[in-house]
């Protein structure tokens, strides 16, 4: 009976020492910051044969600190590119637009060219005048990149 009491106490002490060691290790690795929120947990109650001992569990980091997902921007207003008169064939390209946190297009880049500079410039000029609802992380508007495929087609009917 005395051996059971000692082993239960030894296990309890060992668990507390391991948890304290992990906590100290986290602090030394700078993974615990002053900005983290800790949440108290319920007490763990251990019942040896004739006495009840209460051991407080160590606080654990608040799991709700995970970043919120990003909701992509949405097109509110668009201007269609003009088909340049000097171009006889169509083409396809992909543009990247940097959408500001206010929904304006800050910059347009050609990600994949059509092979025709006139088509690329016409598409970029039109996209630069588009308006967006900005991307959001939670309630905050954020800047983001938005890819726009553009296809110029010649109707040969």
C-alpha positions in Angstrom: 0.0 0.0 0.0 2.9 2.4 0.8 4.5 1.6 -2.6 1.2 2.5 -4.4 1.1 5.9 -2.6 4.8 6.6 -3.4 4.4 5.7 -7.1 1.2 7.9 -7.5 3.0 10.8 -5.9 6.1 10.2 -8.0 4.0 10.1 -11.2 2.3 13.4 -10.2 5.6 15.1 -9.5 7.1 13.8 -12.7 4.2 15.1 -14.8 4.5 18.6 -13.2 8.3 18.6 -13.8 7.9 17.6 -17.4 5.3 20.3 -18.0 7.4 22.9 -16.3 10.4 21.9 -18.4 8.5 22.2 -21.6 7.2 25.6 -20.6 10.7 26.8 -19.7 12.0 25.4 -23.0 9.4 27.3 -25.0 10.4 30.5 -23.2 14.0 30.0 -24.1 13.1 29.4 -27.7 11.1 32.6 -27.9 8.0 30.7 -28.9 6.0 32.2 -26.0 5.5 35.9 -26.3 3.9 38.5 -24.1 1.1 38.8 -26.7 0.0 35.2 -26.3 -3.2 34.7 -24.3 -3.2 31.9 -21.7 -6.3 30.2 -20.6 -6.7 28.5 -17.2 -7.9 25.0 -17.3 -9.9 23.0 -14.8 -8.2 21.5 -11.8 -7.0 17.9 -11.9 -8.0 16.0 -8.8 -5.9 13.0 -7.7 -7.3 10.6 -5.1 -4.7 8.5 -3.3 -6.2 5.9 -1.0 -6.9 8.1 2.1 -6.1 11.7 1.0 -7.2 14.0 -1.8 -4.6 16.2 -3.4 -5.4 19.0 -5.9 -2.9 19.8 -8.6 -3.4 22.9 -10.9 -2.8 22.3 -14.5 -0.3 24.6 -16.3 -1.9 27.3 -18.6 -1.9 26.5 -22.3 -1.8 28.9 -25.2 -5.1 30.1 -26.5 -5.7 28.2 -29.7 -7.9 30.9 -31.2 -4.8 32.9 -32.1 -4.8 31.1 -35.5 -4.8 33.7 -38.4 -8.2 34.2 -40.0 -8.6 33.0 -43.6 -8.3 35.6 -46.4 -11.4 36.3 -48.5 -10.3 37.3 -52.1 -11.2 40.6 -53.7 -14.3 40.8 -56.0 -14.7 42.8 -59.2 -17.2 45.7 -58.7 -16.6 47.6 -62.0 -14.7 46.6 -65.1 -13.6 48.2 -68.3 -13.2 45.9 -71.3 -10.0 46.2 -73.3 -10.1 47.6 -76.8 -9.0 45.4 -79.6 -6.2 47.3 -81.3 -7.0 48.0 -85.0 -3.4 47.2 -86.0 -3.7 43.6 -84.7 -5.2 41.0 -87.2 -5.0 37.9 -85.0 -6.2 37.3 -81.4 -4.2 36.2 -78.4 -4.5 35.3 -74.8 -2.6 36.7 -71.8 -2.7 36.7 -68.0 -2.3 39.9 -66.0 -1.6 40.3 -62.3 -3.2 43.3 -60.6 -2.2 44.6 -57.1 -5.5 45.5 -55.4 -5.1 48.1 -52.6 -6.9 47.9 -49.3 -9.3 50.5 -50.7 -10.1 48.4 -53.8 -8.2 50.4 -56.4 -5.7 48.8 -58.8 -2.3 50.0 -57.7 -0.2 48.1 -60.3 -0.7 45.8 -63.3 1.9 43.3 -64.5 1.9 40.9 -67.4 2.3 37.4 -66.0 1.9 35.6 -69.3 2.2 37.6 -72.5 0.0 37.1 -75.6 3.2 37.6 -77.7 1.8 40.9 -79.0 2.7 44.1 -77.1 -0.4 46.0 -78.4 -2.7 43.4 -76.9 -0.8 43.3 -73.6 -0.8 47.1 -73.3 -4.6 47.4 -74.2 -5.5 44.8 -71.6 -3.3 46.3 -68.9 -4.7 49.8 -69.6 -8.3 48.5 -69.2 -7.6 46.5 -66.0 -5.9 49.4 -64.4 -9.3 51.2 -64.4 -11.2 48.3 -62.7 -12.7 48.7 -59.2 -12.8 45.9 -56.5 -14.0 45.2 -53.1 -10.7 44.5 -51.4 -9.5 41.2 -50.0 -10.3 40.8 -46.3 -8.8 39.0 -43.4 -11.6 39.0 -40.8 -13.0 42.6 -40.8 -9.8 44.1 -42.0 -9.3 45.1 -45.7 -5.9 44.1 -47.0 -3.9 44.5 -50.3 -3.6 41.5 -52.5 -2.7 40.3 -56.0 -5.5 39.2 -58.4 -4.9 37.3 -61.6 -7.0 38.1 -64.7 -6.9 36.0 -67.9 -7.7 38.0 -71.0 -8.5 36.5 -74.4 -8.7 38.5 -77.6 -10.6 36.7 -80.3 -11.2 37.4 -84.0 -14.8 36.6 -85.2 -14.4 35.1 -88.7 -18.0 34.4 -89.4 
